[in-house]
Amino acid sequence: MTSSPVSASAAPSRRRWLTLAIVGIAQLMVVLDATVVNIALPSAQADLGFSDGDRQWVVTAYSLAFGSLLLLGGRLSDLFGRKRTFIVGLIGFAAASALGGAAPDFGVLVAARALQGVFGALLAPTALAVLTTTFTIPRERARAFGVFGAIAGAGGAVGLLLGGFLTEALDWRWNLYINVVFAIAAIVGTLIFVGRVESDGPRPRLDLPGTVLVSAGLFGVVYGFAQAETAGWGSPLSWLPLTAAVALLTAFVLWQRRAGHPLLPLAILTDRNRSAAYLSILIAGASMFGIFLFVTYFLQATLRFSPIQTGLAFLPMVAMLVLAAQLSTNLLFPRLGAKVMVPIGMVLGAGGMLLLTRLTVDSVYASDVLPGLVLLGLAMGSIMPASMQTATLGVDRHFAGVASAMVNTSQQVGGSIGTALLNTIAATATTAYLTDHLSDGPSAIGPAAVAGYTTAFTWGAAFFAAGAVVAALLFRRRTRVSATPPQVADGASEPLVVG
């Protein structure tokens, strides 16, 4: 008795959706880890006794390792197989999280955060590459990227909610231990449900000079902007790393033009749609990190929200983001393409930021904060899935990992740039307000802080507006999802579950 064609195709289809759930867990781990620890920092500082000056390294250690090694992580997944690399990333991330949760002192905590960044750089691009090579049917691909894009956009807000709950209900260490729970679930699911496809053809060599150049260059970018946030733009700790980063990244591009086995084939970047998608993700990332940072400050310092209340305050934005992501990927993006969807999202983002510029010390959440968050959720749900689909569509599967890594790199570098710039702008505005209101004494502190936030929101709106112009000009017309699956190197259609 033979199985029917319907039942034969049902199993691979179910396996694909289970793969999406597993990949979603991994992506959520990486994205929320950028914010979940922020809520726990005051408790961790009180417990381990480190200074305010040292506190930034709990965040910076993660972002430095993560941002600088993303392209290497993506290429390793191309070379050694995505399932194998995915499992290694999950195990390493879980082990580093457990080490951080059990940290007896500040040094171990920072080392654990750096290790999280290392394995996160392996895990994040591999997760997206798995998604890219698993979902090749346009309709299913749209749904999958809608879910994945929603996780990528909402993970930071989920981190704030989860961090607040864990810190208040349990202990700050559970903000790290929780990753072990996620990782175990993802590892078991990967071993059971995710298939493996052997690499065809000879395995290319790893581009070691390119790896060193781009990793050092990205390290300089992230470190330079992190130092600018704390030491100021005039400090050599800021401009020297950034200058070196420009030189190193320029050398990297020149080397890729002549390397026999390039780490990042320049054809990936010279594709107009793909470059537009990477730029859109960078700009949206720069703006969104500012949202989480300054709205969190406003809710906790001005409105006196608890950590859990702060996390709950972001839920409407998350709901709108998920709704917009599904509408965008399933209905609008296949008809309108990125050239329409991404600029629309950028305009919505600018509008949401402008609504937040009206905040004052007397503002209330429902009428003054909520409308802006709703618009920003709709914006990110329009921008991220469309940009991610476009950035990875049609990439040769042998380079799916490194192309996916560029998505994560764009978001990470954008976040570093946005955090540093907006923090500097907000601090300058706060200082100017206090200077102009010296006669008000201590009563000027609250309004001065809000003046800093609203100035940052104004610049965030400008970022989104610039992104709308960039997206409208760079994306090609009618960038529809192709009815033909991506092609592999030998020209055959891509049939795989995951490699």
C-alpha positions in Angstrom: 0.0 0.0 0.0 1.6 3.3 -1.1 1.2 6.7 0.4 -0.6 9.4 -1.5 1.1 12.4 -3.0 -0.7 14.6 -0.5 0.5 12.6 2.5 4.0 12.4 1.0 4.3 16.2 0.8 2.6 16.8 4.1 5.6 15.5 6.2 8.2 17.8 4.6 5.8 20.7 4.9 5.3 20.0 8.6 9.0 19.6 9.0 9.6 23.0 7.5 7.2 24.7 9.9 8.8 22.9 12.9 12.1 24.1 11.6 10.7 27.6 11.6 9.7 27.2 15.3 13.2 26.0 16.2 14.9 28.8 14.3 12.5 31.3 15.9 13.6 30.2 19.4 17.3 30.7 18.4 16.6 34.1 16.9 14.6 35.2 20.0 17.5 34.1 22.3 20.0 36.2 20.4 17.8 39.3 19.9 16.3 39.5 23.4 19.7 39.0 25.0 20.6 42.5 23.9 18.0 44.0 26.2 17.0 41.4 28.8 20.3 41.9 30.7 19.8 45.7 30.7 16.9 45.4 33.2 19.0 43.1 35.4 22.1 45.4 35.5 21.2 47.4 38.7 20.6 44.1 40.6 23.8 42.5 39.2 25.8 45.6 40.1 24.5 45.5 43.7 25.2 41.8 44.0 28.7 41.7 42.4 29.8 45.2 43.5 31.1 46.7 40.3 31.2 50.4 39.5 29.0 52.5 37.3 32.0 52.9 34.9 32.4 49.1 34.7 28.7 48.5 34.1 28.8 49.3 30.4 31.1 46.4 29.8 28.4 43.9 30.6 26.6 45.1 27.5 29.7 46.1 25.4 31.5 42.8 25.8 28.5 41.0 24.1 28.1 43.6 21.3 31.9 43.7 20.5 32.2 39.9 20.1 28.8 39.6 18.4 29.2 42.4 15.9 32.8 41.7 14.9 32.4 37.9 14.3 29.0 37.8 12.5 30.5 37.4 9.0 32.9 34.7 10.2 30.0 32.9 11.8 27.9 33.1 8.7 30.7 31.8 6.5 31.5 28.9 8.9 27.8 27.8 8.5 28.4 27.7 4.7 31.5 25.7 5.0 30.7 23.2 7.7 27.0 22.6 7.4 24.1 24.6 8.9 22.7 21.9 11.1 26.1 21.2 12.7 26.9 24.9 13.1 23.5 25.6 14.5 23.8 23.0 17.2 27.3 24.2 18.1 26.0 27.7 18.4 23.1 26.7 20.6 25.4 24.6 22.9 28.0 27.3 23.2 25.4 30.1 23.8 23.7 28.0 26.5 27.1 27.2 28.2 28.1 30.9 28.2 24.7 31.9 29.6 25.0 29.4 32.4 28.5 30.6 33.2 27.2 34.2 33.3 24.3 33.2 35.5 26.7 31.6 38.0 29.3 34.3 37.8 30.9 34.9 41.2 32.4 38.2 40.2 32.4 41.0 37.6 35.3 39.5 35.5 33.6 36.2 35.0 30.3 37.9 34.1 32.0 40.0 31.4 33.9 37.0 30.0 30.6 35.1 29.9 28.9 37.9 28.0 31.8 38.0 25.5 31.4 34.2 25.0 27.7 34.7 24.4 28.6 37.2 21.7 31.0 34.7 20.1 28.4 31.9 19.9 25.6 34.4 19.1 27.7 35.4 16.0 27.7 31.8 15.0 24.0 31.2 15.8 22.3 34.3 14.4 23.4 34.1 10.7 23.0 30.3 10.7 19.4 30.6 11.9 18.6 33.0 9.0 20.5 30.8 6.5 18.5 27.8 7.6 15.3 29.7 7.0 16.5 31.0 3.6 17.4 27.6 2.3 14.4 25.8 3.9 11.6 28.0 2.6 11.9 28.3 -1.2 8.2 28.2 -2.2 7.2 31.9 -2.4 4.0 31.7 -0.3 5.6 29.7 2.4 8.7 31.8 2.3 6.6 34.9 2.9 4.9 33.5 5.9 8.2 32.2 7.4 9.9 35.6 7.0 6.9 37.3 8.4 7.3 35.3 11.6 11.1 35.7 11.6 11.0 39.4 10.9 8.5 39.9 13.7 10.8 38.1 16.1 13.8 40.2 15.0 11.9 43.4 15.4 10.0 42.5 18.7 12.8 40.6 20.4 14.1 43.7 22.2 10.7 44.6 23.6 10.2 40.9 24.7 13.6 41.1 26.4 12.5 44.1 28.4 9.3 42.3 29.5 11.0 39.0 30.3 13.9 40.8 32.0 11.5 42.7 34.3 9.6 39.6 35.2 12.6 37.5 35.9 14.4 40.2 37.9 11.4 41.0 40.1 10.0 37.5 40.5 13.2 35.4 40.7 16.8 36.8 40.5 18.9 38.8 38.0 20.8 35.6 37.2 17.7 34.1 35.6 18.0 36.6 32.8 21.0 34.5 31.7 19.8 31.1 32.9 16.7 31.4 30.8 18.8 31.0 27.7 19.7 27.4 28.8 16.0 26.5 28.8 15.5 28.0 25.3 18.7 26.3 24.0 17.8 22.8 25.2 14.4 23.1 23.5 16.0 24.2 20.3 18.7 21.5 20.4 16.2 18.7 20.9 14.0 20.1 18.1 17.0 20.4 15.8 18.1 16.8 16.4 14.6 15.4 15.8 13.1 17.6 13.1 15.8 19.4 11.1 17.2 17.4 8.2 20.7 17.4 6.9 21.9 17.8 3.4 25.5 17.0 2.5 27.4 19.8 0.8 28.0 19.1 -2.9 31.3 19.8 -4.6 34.7 20.5 -3.0 34.7 22.6 0.2 36.3 26.0 -0.3 39.0 27.3 2.0 38.2 29.9 4.7 39.5 33.3 3.7 41.7 34.0 6.7 43.1 37.4 5.6 39.5 38.6 4.8 38.3 37.2 8.1 41.0 39.1 10.1 40.4 42.3 8.2 36.6 42.4 8.5 36.5 41.1 12.1 39.0 43.8 13.2 37.2 46.4 11.2 33.8 45.6 12.7 35.3 45.4 16.1 36.6 49.0 15.6 33.2 50.2 14.5 31.4 48.7 17.5 34.1 49.7 20.0 34.5 53.2 18.6 30.8 54.0 18.9 30.5 52.4 22.3 33.3 54.6 23.5 31.8 57.7 21.9 28.7 57.0 24.0 30.7 57.1 27.3 34.0 59.0 26.6 32.7 61.5 24.0 33.5 62.0 20.3 36.6 63.9 21.0 38.3 61.1 22.9 41.0 59.1 21.1 39.2 56.0 22.4 36.4 56.9 20.0 37.9 58.3 16.9 41.1 56.1 16.7 39.1 52.8 16.5 36.7 54.3 14.0 39.5 55.6 11.8 41.2 52.2 12.0 37.9 50.5 11.1 37.5 52.6 7.9 41.0 51.6 6.8 40.5 47.9 7.7 37.1 47.7 6.0 38.5 49.4 2.9 41.3 46.9 2.8 38.8 44.1 3.2 36.8 45.2 0.2 40.0 45.5 -1.9 41.1 42.0 -0.8 37.7 40.5 -1.6 38.2 41.6 -5.2 41.2 39.3 -5.6 40.8 36.6 -3.0 40.4 33.1 -4.5 37.8 32.1 -1.9 36.3 35.4 -0.7 34.7 35.6 2.7 32.0 37.9 1.3 31.7 37.8 -2.5 31.2 41.4 -3.6 28.4 40.3 -5.9 26.3 40.0 -2.8 26.8 43.7 -2.0 26.7 45.0 -5.5 23.1 43.7 -6.1 21.1 46.9 -5.8 18.1 45.4 -4.0 20.2 43.6 -1.5 22.3 46.6 -0.7 19.1 48.7 -0.3 17.8 46.0 2.1 21.0 46.0 4.2 20.9 49.8 4.4 17.2 49.8 5.4 17.9 47.3 8.2 20.9 49.4 9.4 18.8 52.6 9.5 15.8 50.9 11.2 18.2 49.3 13.7 19.7 52.7 14.6 16.3 54.1 15.2 14.8 51.2 17.1 17.6 50.9 19.7 16.9 54.5 20.5 13.2 53.7 21.0 13.9 51.0 23.6 16.6 53.0 25.3 14.8 56.3 25.8 11.2 55.1 26.1 12.5 52.8 28.9 14.2 55.7 30.6 11.1 57.8 30.3 8.7 55.1 31.6 10.9 54.2 34.6 12.5 57.6 35.6 9.6 59.9 34.7 6.4 57.8 34.9 7.9 55.6 37.7 7.0 52.3 36.1 8.4 49.1 37.6 10.5 46.8 35.3 7.5 44.6 34.7 5.2 47.5 34.0 7.8 48.8 31.5 7.9 45.5 29.7 4.1 45.4 29.6 4.0 48.9 28.2 5.8 47.7 25.1 3.4 44.8 24.4 1.0 46.9 22.2 4.0 47.7 20.0 4.9 44.0 19.8 1.3 43.2 18.9 1.2 45.7 16.1 4.6 44.6 14.8 3.4 41.0 14.6 0.2 42.0 12.8 2.0 44.3 10.4 4.6 41.6 9.7 2.0 39.1 8.7 0.0 41.5 6.6 3.1 42.7 4.9 4.6 39.3 4.0 1.4 37.5 3.1 -0.6 40.2 1.3 1.3 43.4 0.6 4.9 42.5 -0.1 4.2 40.0 -2.9 2.0 42.6 -4.6 3.9 45.8 -3.9 7.5 44.8 -3.3 10.2 46.3 -1.1 10.2 49.6 -3.0 6.8 50.4 -1.7 6.7 48.5 1.6 9.9 49.6 3.1 9.4 53.4 2.5 5.9 53.1 3.9 7.4 51.5 7.0 10.0 54.2 7.3 7.3 57.0 7.1 5.3 55.3 9.8 8.4 55.1 11.9 9.1 58.8 11.5 5.5 59.5 12.5 5.7 57.4 15.6 8.9 59.1 16.6 7.4 62.5 16.1 4.4 61.6 18.3 7.0 60.8 21.1 8.6 64.2 20.8 5.4 65.6 22.5 6.3 63.9 25.8 6.6 66.0 28.9 7.0 65.3 32.6 3.1 65.4 32.9 2.5 63.0 30.1 0.5 59.8 30.6 1.1 56.5 29.0 -2.3 55.9 27.3 -2.6 59.2 25.4 1.1 60.2 25.0 3.2 57.1 24.8 0.9 54.4 23.4 0.1 56.0 20.0 3.7 56.4 19.1 4.5 52.8 20.1 1.7 51.5 18.0 2.9 53.4 14.9 6.5 52.2 15.5 5.3 48.6 15.8 3.5 48.9 12.4 6.7 50.5 11.0 9.0 47.7 12.0 6.5 45.1 10.9 6.6 46.7 7.5 10.4 47.2 7.3 12.1 44.2 8.7 10.4 41.2 7.0 10.4 42.9 3.6 14.1 43.9 4.0 15.1 40.4 5.2 13.3 38.6 2.4 14.9 40.9 -0.2 18.4 40.6 1.4 18.4 36.8 1.2 16.3 36.2 -1.9 18.1 34.4 -4.7 21.4 34.0 -2.9 23.4 30.9 -3.9 23.0 28.5 -1.1 26.7 28.2 -0.7 26.8 31.8 0.4 23.4 31.9 2.3 25.2 32.0 5.6 27.4 35.0 4.9 24.5 36.8 3.1 22.4 36.2 6.2 25.2 37.4 8.4 25.1 40.7 6.6 21.5 41.1 7.8 22.6 40.7 11.4 25.7 42.8 10.9 23.6 45.7 9.5 21.2 45.5 12.5 24.1 45.3 15.0 26.1 48.1 13.5 23.0 50.2 13.1 22.2 49.7 16.8 25.7 50.7 17.8 25.6 53.8 15.7 22.1 54.8 16.8 22.8 54.2 20.5 26.0 56.3 20.5 24.6 59.1 18.4 21.3 59.4 20.1 22.8 59.1 23.6 25.2 61.9 22.7 22.4 64.1 21.3 20.2 63.4 24.3 23.0 64.2 26.8 23.8 67.5 24.9 20.1 68.5 24.9 19.8 67.7 28.6 22.9 69.8 29.5 21.7 72.7 27.4 18.3 72.6 29.2 19.9 72.6 32.6 22.2 75.5 31.6 19.2 77.6 30.4 17.2 76.8 33.6 19.8 77.2 36.3 17.4 79.3 38.3 14.9 76.4 38.6 17.4 74.4 40.7 16.7 70.7 41.3 13.2 71.0 39.8 14.8 71.3 36.3 16.3 67.8 36.4 13.2 65.9 35.4 12.2 68.3 32.5 15.9 68.4 31.4 15.9 64.6 31.0 12.7 64.6 29.1 14.1 67.3 26.8 17.0 65.0 26.1 14.6 62.1 25.2 12.4 64.2 22.9 15.5 65.6 21.1 16.6 62.0 20.5 13.2 61.1 19.2 13.4 64.0 16.8 16.6 62.7 15.4 15.2 59.2 15.3 12.4 60.6 13.1 15.0 62.1 10.9 16.7 58.7 10.6 13.5 57.1 9.5 12.8 59.9 7.0 16.2 59.5 5.5 15.6 55.7 5.4 12.4 56.4 3.4 14.3 58.4 0.8 17.1 55.8 0.6 14.7 52.9 0.2 12.5 54.7 -2.4 15.5 55.5 -4.5 17.6 52.3 -4.2 15.0 49.5 -4.4 14.2 48.5 -7.9 10.6 48.7 -9.1 8.2 45.8 -8.5 10.6 43.7 -6.4 8.1 40.8 -6.2 8.9 37.5 -4.6 9.9 35.3 -7.6 7.9 32.2 -8.4 11.2 30.4 -9.1 13.1 29.0 -6.2 16.6 30.4 -5.6 19.3 28.7 -7.7 22.3 26.8 -6.5 25.7 26.9 -8.0 25.1 24.4 -10.7 21.8 26.0 -11.8 19.4 23.5 -10.4 16.5 24.5 -8.3 17.1 24.5 -4.5 15.2 21.5 -3.0 16.8 21.3 0.4 15.4 21.3 4.0 18.7 22.5 5.5 22.3 21.9 5.1 
